[in-house]
Amino acid sequence: MPAVRILLVEDNAVFREALELLFSLRDDVEVVASVGDGTAAVPACLEHRPDVVLMDYRLPGLDGVQATRAVRAACPQAAVVCLTASAGGREMEALRQAGAAACLRKDQELEEIVATIKHAAATHVWT
């Protein structure tokens, strides 16, 4: 099975680079692009055609909810999985309503994050 193609949308450069490094050590996922703010998510998605967009909640430009909504409208082939340090229940529900397939915390185990990404890619229905 080919690797799941991921677009990272994360404003924290250290965390973004750490994710890129961790994902690069695996053969089941591939980071095809990464951007540091919500406004760059749609152009990157259109250019790189990822299977999954891994989206932070707190972003400059468009926040995670706005960026998720924009990505789902512009790139319906891509599932969105949100990864956040600080979103509460209301924010998580807003992300789901915007079209996120799943919402995870940044402190979850890498295996759980990858499993959720792979599940989102496998079960995503184009809209």
N, CA, C and O atoms as CSV, one atom per row, in Angstrom:
chain,resi,resn,atom,element,x,y,z
A,1,MET,N,N,0.850,-1.184,0.000
A,1,MET,CA,C,0.000,0.000,0.000
A,1,MET,C,C,0.890,1.240,0.000
A,1,MET,O,O,1.845,1.313,0.773
A,2,PRO,N,N,0.587,2.214,-0.857
A,2,PRO,CA,C,1.421,3.421,-0.896
A,2,PRO,C,C,1.285,4.238,0.388
A,2,PRO,O,O,0.288,4.147,1.104
A,3,ALA,N,N,2.300,5.023,0.652
A,3,ALA,CA,C,2.288,5.878,1.837
A,3,ALA,C,C,1.171,6.912,1.736
A,3,ALA,O,O,0.849,7.390,0.649
A,4,VAL,N,N,0.585,7.251,2.887
A,4,VAL,CA,C,-0.419,8.306,2.948
A,4,VAL,C,C,0.309,9.638,2.813
A,4,VAL,O,O,1.242,9.927,3.563
A,5,ARG,N,N,-0.123,10.438,1.859
A,5,ARG,CA,C,0.494,11.741,1.577
A,5,ARG,C,C,-0.112,12.796,2.498
A,5,ARG,O,O,-1.330,12.969,2.542
A,6,ILE,N,N,0.750,13.499,3.233
A,6,ILE,CA,C,0.305,14.443,4.261
A,6,ILE,C,C,0.782,15.859,3.952
A,6,ILE,O,O,1.925,16.076,3.551
A,7,LEU,N,N,-0.121,16.810,4.148
A,7,LEU,CA,C,0.214,18.237,4.184
A,7,LEU,C,C,0.135,18.671,5.639
A,7,LEU,O,O,-0.920,18.550,6.262
A,8,LEU,N,N,1.232,19.175,6.189
A,8,LEU,CA,C,1.233,19.696,7.559
A,8,LEU,C,C,0.900,21.182,7.545
A,8,LEU,O,O,1.490,21.947,6.784
A,9,VAL,N,N,-0.039,21.586,8.381
A,9,VAL,CA,C,-0.368,22.993,8.573
A,9,VAL,C,C,-0.166,23.274,10.055
A,9,VAL,O,O,-1.034,22.973,10.874
A,10,GLU,N,N,0.978,23.852,10.395
A,10,GLU,CA,C,1.394,24.026,11.790
A,10,GLU,C,C,2.275,25.266,11.891
A,10,GLU,O,O,3.286,25.367,11.196
A,11,ASP,N,N,1.895,26.216,12.761
A,11,ASP,CA,C,2.653,27.457,12.860
A,11,ASP,C,C,3.897,27.362,13.736
A,11,ASP,O,O,4.801,28.188,13.610
A,12,ASN,N,N,3.959,26.371,14.618
A,12,ASN,CA,C,5.131,26.201,15.481
A,12,ASN,C,C,6.203,25.463,14.678
A,12,ASN,O,O,6.096,24.259,14.446
A,13,ALA,N,N,7.237,26.197,14.256
A,13,ALA,CA,C,8.255,25.635,13.367
A,13,ALA,C,C,8.963,24.440,13.999
A,13,ALA,O,O,9.244,23.463,13.305
A,14,VAL,N,N,9.255,24.491,15.288
A,14,VAL,CA,C,9.950,23.395,15.952
A,14,VAL,C,C,9.081,22.139,15.943
A,14,VAL,O,O,9.569,21.050,15.639
A,15,PHE,N,N,7.801,22.282,16.272
A,15,PHE,CA,C,6.904,21.126,16.276
A,15,PHE,C,C,6.704,20.607,14.849
A,15,PHE,O,O,6.692,19.397,14.622
A,16,ARG,N,N,6.547,21.525,13.888
A,16,ARG,CA,C,6.362,21.128,12.489
A,16,ARG,C,C,7.575,20.329,12.001
A,16,ARG,O,O,7.418,19.284,11.371
A,17,GLU,N,N,8.782,20.823,12.293
A,17,GLU,CA,C,9.992,20.132,11.857
A,17,GLU,C,C,10.152,18.788,12.571
A,17,GLU,O,O,10.639,17.825,11.979
A,18,ALA,N,N,9.744,18.723,13.838
A,18,ALA,CA,C,9.803,17.452,14.569
A,18,ALA,C,C,8.860,16.431,13.927
A,18,ALA,O,O,9.225,15.267,13.758
A,19,LEU,N,N,7.657,16.865,13.574
A,19,LEU,CA,C,6.719,15.956,12.906
A,19,LEU,C,C,7.279,15.497,11.565
A,19,LEU,O,O,7.202,14.315,11.228
A,20,GLU,N,N,7.845,16.435,10.799
A,20,GLU,CA,C,8.431,16.075,9.506
A,20,GLU,C,C,9.503,15.004,9.699
A,20,GLU,O,O,9.551,14.029,8.948
A,21,LEU,N,N,10.352,15.182,10.693
A,21,LEU,CA,C,11.418,14.223,10.963
A,21,LEU,C,C,10.842,12.866,11.370
A,21,LEU,O,O,11.244,11.835,10.830
A,22,LEU,N,N,9.911,12.862,12.311
A,22,LEU,CA,C,9.318,11.604,12.770
A,22,LEU,C,C,8.606,10.873,11.637
A,22,LEU,O,O,8.733,9.656,11.504
A,23,PHE,N,N,7.859,11.610,10.821
A,23,PHE,CA,C,7.159,10.977,9.704
A,23,PHE,C,C,8.143,10.470,8.653
A,23,PHE,O,O,7.881,9.455,8.008
A,24,SER,N,N,9.276,11.160,8.470
A,24,SER,CA,C,10.260,10.741,7.454
A,24,SER,C,C,10.905,9.403,7.801
A,24,SER,O,O,11.459,8.742,6.923
A,25,LEU,N,N,10.842,9.001,9.053
A,25,LEU,CA,C,11.420,7.736,9.491
A,25,LEU,C,C,10.488,6.554,9.233
A,25,LEU,O,O,10.844,5.409,9.513
A,26,ARG,N,N,9.311,6.823,8.706
A,26,ARG,CA,C,8.300,5.786,8.482
A,26,ARG,C,C,8.100,5.590,6.982
A,26,ARG,O,O,8.369,6.489,6.185
A,27,ASP,N,N,7.625,4.408,6.611
A,27,ASP,CA,C,7.335,4.177,5.201
A,27,ASP,C,C,5.839,4.178,4.899
A,27,ASP,O,O,5.444,3.991,3.748
A,28,ASP,N,N,4.993,4.390,5.926
A,28,ASP,CA,C,3.544,4.366,5.718
A,28,ASP,C,C,2.934,5.759,5.577
A,28,ASP,O,O,1.760,5.887,5.230
A,29,VAL,N,N,3.721,6.804,5.843
A,29,VAL,CA,C,3.267,8.187,5.657
A,29,VAL,C,C,4.393,8.986,4.999
A,29,VAL,O,O,5.573,8.673,5.156
A,30,GLU,N,N,3.999,10.023,4.260
A,30,GLU,CA,C,4.965,10.880,3.581
A,30,GLU,C,C,4.482,12.324,3.657
A,30,GLU,O,O,3.363,12.623,3.240
A,31,VAL,N,N,5.308,13.218,4.183
A,31,VAL,CA,C,4.969,14.637,4.196
A,31,VAL,C,C,5.317,15.204,2.819
A,31,VAL,O,O,6.483,15.248,2.428
A,32,VAL,N,N,4.284,15.638,2.091
A,32,VAL,CA,C,4.510,16.188,0.748
A,32,VAL,C,C,4.710,17.695,0.784
A,32,VAL,O,O,5.257,18.272,-0.156
A,33,ALA,N,N,4.267,18.341,1.870
A,33,ALA,CA,C,4.459,19.784,2.024
A,33,ALA,C,C,4.120,20.161,3.454
A,33,ALA,O,O,3.394,19.446,4.145
A,34,SER,N,N,4.659,21.299,3.892
A,34,SER,CA,C,4.272,21.838,5.198
A,34,SER,C,C,4.268,23.348,5.105
A,34,SER,O,O,5.111,23.955,4.445
A,35,VAL,N,N,3.288,23.945,5.790
A,35,VAL,CA,C,3.123,25.395,5.787
A,35,VAL,C,C,2.893,25.872,7.216
A,35,VAL,O,O,2.500,25.098,8.088
A,36,GLY,N,N,3.144,27.159,7.441
A,36,GLY,CA,C,3.097,27.696,8.788
A,36,GLY,C,C,1.897,28.541,9.131
A,36,GLY,O,O,1.825,29.063,10.243
A,37,ASP,N,N,0.938,28.703,8.214
A,37,ASP,CA,C,-0.264,29.460,8.566
A,37,ASP,C,C,-1.465,28.979,7.763
A,37,ASP,O,O,-1.329,28.322,6.731
A,38,GLY,N,N,-2.636,29.326,8.265
A,38,GLY,CA,C,-3.877,28.844,7.674
A,38,GLY,C,C,-4.134,29.320,6.258
A,38,GLY,O,O,-4.751,28.603,5.470
A,39,THR,N,N,-3.673,30.519,5.919
A,39,THR,CA,C,-3.928,31.038,4.570
A,39,THR,C,C,-3.148,30.268,3.507
A,39,THR,O,O,-3.527,30.286,2.336
A,40,ALA,N,N,-2.075,29.600,3.891
A,40,ALA,CA,C,-1.266,28.834,2.936
A,40,ALA,C,C,-1.787,27.413,2.732
A,40,ALA,O,O,-1.296,26.696,1.861
A,41,ALA,N,N,-2.773,27.002,3.523
A,41,ALA,CA,C,-3.249,25.616,3.463
A,41,ALA,C,C,-3.876,25.265,2.115
A,41,ALA,O,O,-3.534,24.237,1.531
A,42,VAL,N,N,-4.777,26.089,1.614
A,42,VAL,CA,C,-5.463,25.766,0.358
A,42,VAL,C,C,-4.495,25.765,-0.821
A,42,VAL,O,O,-4.494,24.805,-1.591
A,43,PRO,N,N,-3.665,26.804,-0.997
A,43,PRO,CA,C,-2.722,26.738,-2.123
A,43,PRO,C,C,-1.808,25.513,-2.068
A,43,PRO,O,O,-1.534,24.903,-3.101
A,44,ALA,N,N,-1.341,25.151,-0.887
A,44,ALA,CA,C,-0.483,23.970,-0.749
A,44,ALA,C,C,-1.252,22.696,-1.058
A,44,ALA,O,O,-0.712,21.775,-1.670
A,45,CYS,N,N,-2.504,22.640,-0.640
A,45,CYS,CA,C,-3.342,21.475,-0.902
A,45,CYS,C,C,-3.588,21.318,-2.401
A,45,CYS,O,O,-3.510,20.211,-2.933
A,46,LEU,N,N,-3.882,22.415,-3.071
A,46,LEU,CA,C,-4.124,22.363,-4.515
A,46,LEU,C,C,-2.862,21.956,-5.270
A,46,LEU,O,O,-2.938,21.233,-6.264
A,47,GLU,N,N,-1.707,22.415,-4.805
A,47,GLU,CA,C,-0.455,22.101,-5.483
A,47,GLU,C,C,0.002,20.666,-5.245
A,47,GLU,O,O,0.461,20.005,-6.178
A,48,HIS,N,N,-0.115,20.173,-4.013
A,48,HIS,CA,C,0.491,18.897,-3.643
A,48,HIS,C,C,-0.478,17.729,-3.565
A,48,HIS,O,O,-0.041,16.581,-3.492
A,49,ARG,N,N,-1.784,17.990,-3.580
A,49,ARG,CA,C,-2.822,16.951,-3.598
A,49,ARG,C,C,-2.613,15.865,-2.525
A,49,ARG,O,O,-2.501,14.684,-2.854
A,50,PRO,N,N,-2.561,16.265,-1.253
A,50,PRO,CA,C,-2.354,15.271,-0.197
A,50,PRO,C,C,-3.599,14.410,0.012
A,50,PRO,O,O,-4.704,14.766,-0.397
A,51,ASP,N,N,-3.381,13.266,0.664
A,51,ASP,CA,C,-4.507,12.428,1.088
A,51,ASP,C,C,-5.124,12.999,2.364
A,51,ASP,O,O,-6.340,12.959,2.553
A,52,VAL,N,N,-4.254,13.535,3.243
A,52,VAL,CA,C,-4.675,14.055,4.541
A,52,VAL,C,C,-3.965,15.377,4.812
A,52,VAL,O,O,-2.768,15.519,4.565
A,53,VAL,N,N,-4.722,16.336,5.320
A,53,VAL,CA,C,-4.155,17.592,5.806
A,53,VAL,C,C,-4.159,17.512,7.327
A,53,VAL,O,O,-5.217,17.392,7.945
A,54,LEU,N,N,-2.977,17.578,7.927
A,54,LEU,CA,C,-2.848,17.560,9.381
A,54,LEU,C,C,-2.823,19.014,9.825
A,54,LEU,O,O,-1.839,19.719,9.601
A,55,MET,N,N,-3.902,19.462,10.451
A,55,MET,CA,C,-4.182,20.876,10.682
A,55,MET,C,C,-4.113,21.242,12.161
A,55,MET,O,O,-4.751,20.610,13.003
A,56,ASP,N,N,-3.327,22.273,12.459
A,56,ASP,CA,C,-3.307,22.825,13.809
A,56,ASP,C,C,-4.600,23.622,14.019
A,56,ASP,O,O,-5.250,24.026,13.055
A,57,TYR,N,N,-4.963,23.843,15.277
A,57,TYR,CA,C,-6.155,24.641,15.565
A,57,TYR,C,C,-5.829,26.131,15.615
A,57,TYR,O,O,-6.507,26.939,14.980
A,58,ARG,N,N,-4.802,26.491,16.360
A,58,ARG,CA,C,-4.439,27.904,16.502
A,58,ARG,C,C,-3.394,28.250,15.461
A,58,ARG,O,O,-2.243,27.820,15.543
A,59,LEU,N,N,-3.815,29.037,14.475
A,59,LEU,CA,C,-2.948,29.399,13.363
A,59,LEU,C,C,-3.054,30.891,13.064
A,59,LEU,O,O,-4.110,31.490,13.268
A,60,PRO,N,N,-1.973,31.493,12.584
A,60,PRO,CA,C,-2.097,32.864,12.080
A,60,PRO,C,C,-2.830,32.845,10.740
A,60,PRO,O,O,-2.921,31.801,10.094
A,61,GLY,N,N,-3.342,33.980,10.331
A,61,GLY,CA,C,-4.116,34.031,9.087
A,61,GLY,C,C,-5.495,33.480,9.361
A,61,GLY,O,O,-6.268,34.069,10.117
A,62,LEU,N,N,-5.805,32.361,8.756
A,62,LEU,CA,C,-7.057,31.659,9.049
A,62,LEU,C,C,-6.811,30.733,10.228
A,62,LEU,O,O,-5.762,30.094,10.305
A,63,ASP,N,N,-7.777,30.653,11.159
A,63,ASP,CA,C,-7.613,29.684,12.248
A,63,ASP,C,C,-7.929,28.284,11.722
A,63,ASP,O,O,-8.300,28.122,10.559
A,64,GLY,N,N,-7.782,27.283,12.573
A,64,GLY,CA,C,-7.976,25.906,12.145
A,64,GLY,C,C,-9.358,25.607,11.599
A,64,GLY,O,O,-9.502,24.836,10.650
A,65,VAL,N,N,-10.377,26.216,12.195
A,65,VAL,CA,C,-11.746,25.993,11.717
A,65,VAL,C,C,-11.929,26.603,10.330
A,65,VAL,O,O,-12.453,25.950,9.427
A,66,GLN,N,N,-11.500,27.849,10.161
A,66,GLN,CA,C,-11.626,28.514,8.855
A,66,GLN,C,C,-10.799,27.794,7.790
A,66,GLN,O,O,-11.261,27.595,6.667
A,67,ALA,N,N,-9.580,27.407,8.148
A,67,ALA,CA,C,-8.707,26.731,7.194
A,67,ALA,C,C,-9.255,25.346,6.838
A,67,ALA,O,O,-9.165,24.925,5.685
A,68,THR,N,N,-9.823,24.632,7.822
A,68,THR,CA,C,-10.424,23.328,7.548
A,68,THR,C,C,-11.578,23.487,6.572
A,68,THR,O,O,-11.681,22.736,5.602
A,69,ARG,N,N,-12.437,24.449,6.822
A,69,ARG,CA,C,-13.582,24.698,5.930
A,69,ARG,C,C,-13.087,25.016,4.513
A,69,ARG,O,O,-13.633,24.501,3.537
A,70,ALA,N,N,-12.058,25.860,4.401
A,70,ALA,CA,C,-11.517,26.255,3.095
A,70,ALA,C,C,-10.879,25.072,2.369
A,70,ALA,O,O,-11.074,24.905,1.166
A,71,VAL,N,N,-10.125,24.260,3.088
A,71,VAL,CA,C,-9.490,23.079,2.486
A,71,VAL,C,C,-10.547,22.100,2.010
A,71,VAL,O,O,-10.443,21.571,0.903
A,72,ARG,N,N,-11.554,21.851,2.818
A,72,ARG,CA,C,-12.602,20.891,2.429
A,72,ARG,C,C,-13.353,21.378,1.191
A,72,ARG,O,O,-13.778,20.568,0.367
A,73,ALA,N,N,-13.519,22.703,1.053
A,73,ALA,CA,C,-14.204,23.243,-0.123
A,73,ALA,C,C,-13.320,23.160,-1.367
A,73,ALA,O,O,-13.799,22.815,-2.447
A,74,ALA,N,N,-12.038,23.475,-1.219
A,74,ALA,CA,C,-11.138,23.544,-2.365
A,74,ALA,C,C,-10.541,22.185,-2.744
A,74,ALA,O,O,-10.243,21.943,-3.914
A,75,CYS,N,N,-10.371,21.319,-1.783
A,75,CYS,CA,C,-9.703,20.023,-1.993
A,75,CYS,C,C,-10.541,18.895,-1.391
A,75,CYS,O,O,-10.142,18.296,-0.392
A,76,PRO,N,N,-11.683,18.606,-1.980
A,76,PRO,CA,C,-12.561,17.600,-1.367
A,76,PRO,C,C,-11.956,16.207,-1.305
A,76,PRO,O,O,-12.455,15.354,-0.571
A,77,GLN,N,N,-10.886,15.957,-2.063
A,77,GLN,CA,C,-10.249,14.641,-2.018
A,77,GLN,C,C,-9.428,14.447,-0.753
A,77,GLN,O,O,-9.068,13.315,-0.428
A,78,ALA,N,N,-9.122,15.517,-0.032
A,78,ALA,CA,C,-8.265,15.440,1.155
A,78,ALA,C,C,-9.091,15.387,2.434
A,78,ALA,O,O,-10.006,16.187,2.631
A,79,ALA,N,N,-8.762,14.446,3.289
A,79,ALA,CA,C,-9.343,14.415,4.631
A,79,ALA,C,C,-8.555,15.398,5.497
A,79,ALA,O,O,-7.370,15.632,5.256
A,80,VAL,N,N,-9.210,15.968,6.497
A,80,VAL,CA,C,-8.533,16.869,7.430
A,80,VAL,C,C,-8.544,16.217,8.807
A,80,VAL,O,O,-9.589,15.816,9.318
A,81,VAL,N,N,-7.350,16.123,9.395
A,81,VAL,CA,C,-7.204,15.651,10.770
A,81,VAL,C,C,-6.598,16.811,11.546
A,81,VAL,O,O,-5.528,17.308,11.192
A,82,CYS,N,N,-7.277,17.241,12.600
A,82,CYS,CA,C,-6.784,18.362,13.396
A,82,CYS,C,C,-5.898,17.860,14.520
A,82,CYS,O,O,-6.167,16.831,15.141
A,83,LEU,N,N,-4.848,18.605,14.763
A,83,LEU,CA,C,-3.893,18.281,15.814
A,83,LEU,C,C,-3.712,19.556,16.619
A,83,LEU,O,O,-3.230,20.560,16.094
A,84,THR,N,N,-4.094,19.524,17.884
A,84,THR,CA,C,-4.101,20.748,18.660
A,84,THR,C,C,-3.602,20.529,20.080
A,84,THR,O,O,-3.732,19.442,20.645
A,85,ALA,N,N,-3.035,21.577,20.638
A,85,ALA,CA,C,-2.584,21.534,22.028
A,85,ALA,C,C,-3.651,22.075,22.962
A,85,ALA,O,O,-3.673,21.733,24.145
A,86,SER,N,N,-4.540,22.919,22.440
A,86,SER,CA,C,-5.351,23.711,23.354
A,86,SER,C,C,-6.841,23.791,23.048
A,86,SER,O,O,-7.556,24.493,23.763
A,87,ALA,N,N,-7.339,23.120,22.040
A,87,ALA,CA,C,-8.760,23.243,21.725
A,87,ALA,C,C,-9.602,22.489,22.756
A,87,ALA,O,O,-9.277,21.368,23.147
A,88,GLY,N,N,-10.684,23.128,23.184
A,88,GLY,CA,C,-11.625,22.505,24.097
A,88,GLY,C,C,-12.765,21.861,23.337
A,88,GLY,O,O,-12.723,21.762,22.111
A,89,GLY,N,N,-13.781,21.423,24.058
A,89,GLY,CA,C,-14.914,20.744,23.449
A,89,GLY,C,C,-15.625,21.554,22.388
A,89,GLY,O,O,-15.968,21.026,21.330
A,90,ARG,N,N,-15.851,22.829,22.656
A,90,ARG,CA,C,-16.549,23.694,21.696
A,90,ARG,C,C,-15.725,23.851,20.419
A,90,ARG,O,O,-16.262,23.800,19.312
A,91,GLU,N,N,-14.409,24.042,20.588
A,91,GLU,CA,C,-13.530,24.191,19.429
A,91,GLU,C,C,-13.473,22.894,18.618
A,91,GLU,O,O,-13.502,22.913,17.388
A,92,MET,N,N,-13.391,21.759,19.342
A,92,MET,CA,C,-13.359,20.464,18.654
A,92,MET,C,C,-14.627,20.240,17.839
A,92,MET,O,O,-14.568,19.734,16.719
A,93,GLU,N,N,-15.760,20.612,18.395
A,93,GLU,CA,C,-17.026,20.462,17.676
A,93,GLU,C,C,-17.046,21.376,16.452
A,93,GLU,O,O,-17.536,20.978,15.395
A,94,ALA,N,N,-16.523,22.589,16.579
A,94,ALA,CA,C,-16.454,23.512,15.439
A,94,ALA,C,C,-15.565,22.928,14.336
A,94,ALA,O,O,-15.882,23.063,13.154
A,95,LEU,N,N,-14.469,22.287,14.706
A,95,LEU,CA,C,-13.584,21.656,13.727
A,95,LEU,C,C,-14.309,20.522,13.005
A,95,LEU,O,O,-14.203,20.394,11.785
A,96,ARG,N,N,-15.038,19.709,13.748
A,96,ARG,CA,C,-15.791,18.613,13.118
A,96,ARG,C,C,-16.859,19.173,12.175
A,96,ARG,O,O,-17.041,18.664,11.069
A,97,GLN,N,N,-17.558,20.214,12.610
A,97,GLN,CA,C,-18.586,20.816,11.758
A,97,GLN,C,C,-17.981,21.434,10.496
A,97,GLN,O,O,-18.638,21.496,9.457
A,98,ALA,N,N,-16.730,21.890,10.586
A,98,ALA,CA,C,-16.045,22.462,9.424
A,98,ALA,C,C,-15.579,21.375,8.456
A,98,ALA,O,O,-15.183,21.675,7.329
A,99,GLY,N,N,-15.626,20.120,8.889
A,99,GLY,CA,C,-15.283,19.014,8.006
A,99,GLY,C,C,-14.109,18.164,8.441
A,99,GLY,O,O,-13.665,17.303,7.682
A,100,ALA,N,N,-13.589,18.380,9.646
A,100,ALA,CA,C,-12.478,17.559,10.121
A,100,ALA,C,C,-12.942,16.122,10.353
A,100,ALA,O,O,-14.006,15.891,10.927
A,101,ALA,N,N,-12.143,15.170,9.907
A,101,ALA,CA,C,-12.459,13.757,10.095
A,101,ALA,C,C,-12.171,13.316,11.523
A,101,ALA,O,O,-12.811,12.401,12.039
A,102,ALA,N,N,-11.199,13.975,12.159
A,102,ALA,CA,C,-10.811,13.618,13.528
A,102,ALA,C,C,-10.067,14.787,14.149
A,102,ALA,O,O,-9.519,15.634,13.444
A,103,CYS,N,N,-10.053,14.825,15.469
A,103,CYS,CA,C,-9.317,15.843,16.207
A,103,CYS,C,C,-8.461,15.143,17.258
A,103,CYS,O,O,-8.965,14.364,18.068
A,104,LEU,N,N,-7.178,15.427,17.235
A,104,LEU,CA,C,-6.225,14.815,18.152
A,104,LEU,C,C,-5.498,15.878,18.953
A,104,LEU,O,O,-5.457,17.047,18.567
A,105,ARG,N,N,-4.924,15.459,20.073
A,105,ARG,CA,C,-4.085,16.356,20.868
A,105,ARG,C,C,-2.628,16.150,20.478
A,105,ARG,O,O,-2.229,15.045,20.110
A,106,LYS,N,N,-1.847,17.198,20.556
A,106,LYS,CA,C,-0.441,17.114,20.184
A,106,LYS,C,C,0.355,16.196,21.094
A,106,LYS,O,O,1.425,15.725,20.709
A,107,ASP,N,N,-0.145,15.932,22.292
A,107,ASP,CA,C,0.603,15.071,23.211
A,107,ASP,C,C,0.239,13.590,23.070
A,107,ASP,O,O,0.694,12.769,23.867
A,108,GLN,N,N,-0.568,13.240,22.074
A,108,GLN,CA,C,-0.883,11.833,21.868
A,108,GLN,C,C,0.316,11.117,21.259
A,108,GLN,O,O,1.168,11.739,20.625
A,109,GLU,N,N,0.372,9.809,21.459
A,109,GLU,CA,C,1.473,9.006,20.933
A,109,GLU,C,C,1.511,9.081,19.402
A,109,GLU,O,O,0.472,9.159,18.747
A,110,LEU,N,N,2.718,9.055,18.852
A,110,LEU,CA,C,2.885,9.110,17.400
A,110,LEU,C,C,2.121,7.982,16.714
A,110,LEU,O,O,1.508,8.201,15.669
A,111,GLU,N,N,2.148,6.788,17.283
A,111,GLU,CA,C,1.436,5.656,16.671
A,111,GLU,C,C,-0.062,5.932,16.567
A,111,GLU,O,O,-0.701,5.558,15.583
A,112,GLU,N,N,-0.619,6.588,17.584
A,112,GLU,CA,C,-2.047,6.923,17.563
A,112,GLU,C,C,-2.334,7.986,16.504
A,112,GLU,O,O,-3.346,7.917,15.807
A,113,ILE,N,N,-1.442,8.966,16.386
A,113,ILE,CA,C,-1.603,10.009,15.369
A,113,ILE,C,C,-1.538,9.390,13.971
A,113,ILE,O,O,-2.380,9.684,13.121
A,114,VAL,N,N,-0.543,8.537,13.733
A,114,VAL,CA,C,-0.406,7.901,12.419
A,114,VAL,C,C,-1.602,6.999,12.126
A,114,VAL,O,O,-2.107,6.988,11.003
A,115,ALA,N,N,-2.056,6.245,13.120
A,115,ALA,CA,C,-3.218,5.375,12.911
A,115,ALA,C,C,-4.446,6.195,12.522
A,115,ALA,O,O,-5.216,5.784,11.655
A,116,THR,N,N,-4.632,7.344,13.154
A,116,THR,CA,C,-5.777,8.202,12.833
A,116,THR,C,C,-5.639,8.773,11.431
A,116,THR,O,O,-6.623,8.833,10.694
A,117,ILE,N,N,-4.437,9.194,11.049
A,117,ILE,CA,C,-4.188,9.703,9.697
A,117,ILE,C,C,-4.507,8.618,8.663
A,117,ILE,O,O,-5.189,8.881,7.672
A,118,LYS,N,N,-4.017,7.411,8.895
A,118,LYS,CA,C,-4.244,6.322,7.955
A,118,LYS,C,C,-5.737,5.958,7.871
A,118,LYS,O,O,-6.256,5.669,6.793
A,119,HIS,N,N,-6.407,5.980,9.022
A,119,HIS,CA,C,-7.843,5.689,9.036
A,119,HIS,C,C,-8.609,6.769,8.254
A,119,HIS,O,O,-9.502,6.452,7.469
A,120,ALA,N,N,-8.261,8.028,8.469
A,120,ALA,CA,C,-8.933,9.127,7.776
A,120,ALA,C,C,-8.739,8.995,6.269
A,120,ALA,O,O,-9.678,9.197,5.499
A,121,ALA,N,N,-7.519,8.655,5.848
A,121,ALA,CA,C,-7.254,8.498,4.416
A,121,ALA,C,C,-8.031,7.321,3.825
A,121,ALA,O,O,-8.538,7.405,2.706
A,122,ALA,N,N,-8.121,6.238,4.572
A,122,ALA,CA,C,-8.778,5.026,4.076
A,122,ALA,C,C,-10.297,5.139,4.039
A,122,ALA,O,O,-10.949,4.528,3.192
A,123,THR,N,N,-10.857,5.917,4.953
A,123,THR,CA,C,-12.320,5.975,5.057
A,123,THR,C,C,-12.908,7.258,4.518
A,123,THR,O,O,-14.127,7.434,4.513
A,124,HIS,N,N,-12.044,8.164,4.058
A,124,HIS,CA,C,-12.531,9.463,3.572
A,124,HIS,C,C,-13.409,9.297,2.347
A,124,HIS,O,O,-13.054,8.587,1.407
A,125,VAL,N,N,-14.540,9.946,2.364
A,125,VAL,CA,C,-15.444,9.938,1.233
A,125,VAL,C,C,-15.374,11.312,0.574
A,125,VAL,O,O,-15.553,12.329,1.244
A,126,TRP,N,N,-15.119,11.351,-0.713
A,126,TRP,CA,C,-15.041,12.625,-1.426
A,126,TRP,C,C,-16.392,13.323,-1.330
A,126,TRP,O,O,-17.447,12.702,-1.461
A,127,THR,N,N,-16.330,14.632,-1.097
A,127,THR,CA,C,-17.583,15.392,-1.040
A,127,THR,C,C,-17.600,16.466,-2.094
A,127,THR,O,O,-18.574,17.210,-2.202
